[in-house]
Amino acid sequence: MDQSVLVINCGSSSIKFALYPNANASEPSIKALAERLGEPSPVISIKGDITEHISLPAGSAHKEALSGFLQTCESHLEHLAGIGHRVVHGGETFSESTLLNADTISQLHQVSDLAPLHNPVNLLGIELCQQLRPELPNVAVFDTAFHQTMDESAYLYAVPYDWYENAGVRRYGFHGTSYRYVSAEAARLLNRAPNELNMIIAHMGNGCSACAVANGRSVDTTMGLTPLEGMVMGSRSGDIDPGMIDYMVHHQGKTLEQVSSDLNRNSGLKGLSGLSNDMRTLLQAEADGDSNAKRAVDVFCFRAARQLAALSASLPSLDAVVFTGGIGEHSNLVRQRILSAWRSAAFKLDNDLNNANGDAAGRITAAGSPLAMVVATDEERMIAQDTYQLVNHD
Ligand code: ADP
């Protein structure tokens, strides 16, 4: 009998569910989204082998959503082997996916200060699963784990060393589950072993980051202590001069909280355009002649090229640049603008392939050009695979 695995991504007001029916399934048999949790009209929508739209009582939160999902899907969860959880921050403690027990959960509590907006709610999801289905093993899969292979020179900030020693201030990087999946997938498409490929992967969705992968290992990445560093994103600034924080607080009368909120929620594409954090909306507005939208997309692409070029410094050779995430997978225009802004690399796109989001092997460049590819990411599938491996072998 095939064993299934449930993948859970627990956010502050939502939970995403994906049920994989067996270890080889490339797609979940059931997907669900519980949203507006804790608000007046929370809902769960379930699609796939079961299709249901459930309205939860006003104010229902994570526990009601999780038990509602488990009850509704009960007949499909009889052969559940375990539950895989997305956990944002694993600090330096977790360099790989981990089967959870009392010890590892207590370690997880210890690193949670590093991601106060995300880890506590990820932990809540884990603890609720333990309460509601105590017989099942739980596995944590970390966004940071893949980057634990970075050298000290890549992960240290040039700030007083005791900030690192006493407060854990260093670069951790995120999107690691995506990079692990995409680097393996790119190697498969290229018919090469993952540990013999050097590539730069740009994961561009609402959050954007890029990673230099040398011989299958992360050697540098653009996000840091938090997901605010690096590339321009939907509503996050990416790299800034940290001196502007002092300037805005002491000379422009903003509070630190306002500046921090602006950098996280009102910057990036949204802040520059004054219109939207959504790339598709901006590209449409730009095509309709909106100069504010054009400005935002221009800065996004220029800075992305600069970040990718900087990452290439740490690779012995560059076998491929790989685009993934909603923007990376779907926007021929953004890929074209980033690669042409990276002038020294001399990429030559095949326009037909780029417009088609890649050939069967993901290739978007012409013969003779350095290689660029599009590879669809699938973080949920990676979490499911790790969960199968850990529940069956530990
Ligand atoms: P998340 O990071 O939340 O998982 P996604 O990976 O789905 O988000 O990426 C969302 C981004 O992808 C949005 O900015 C959206 O506009 C953009 N996007 C999706 N499809 C396209 C498209 N065809 N062209 C341009 N941008 C797109």
Boltz pocket constraint, residues with backbone or C-beta under 6 A from the ligand:
constraints:
  - pocket:
      binder: B
      contacts: [[A, 204], [A, 205], [A, 206], [A, 207], [A, 234], [A, 277], [A, 278], [A, 279], [A, 280], [A, 281], [A, 283], [A, 325], [A, 326], [A, 327], [A, 330], [A, 331]]
      max_distance: 6.0
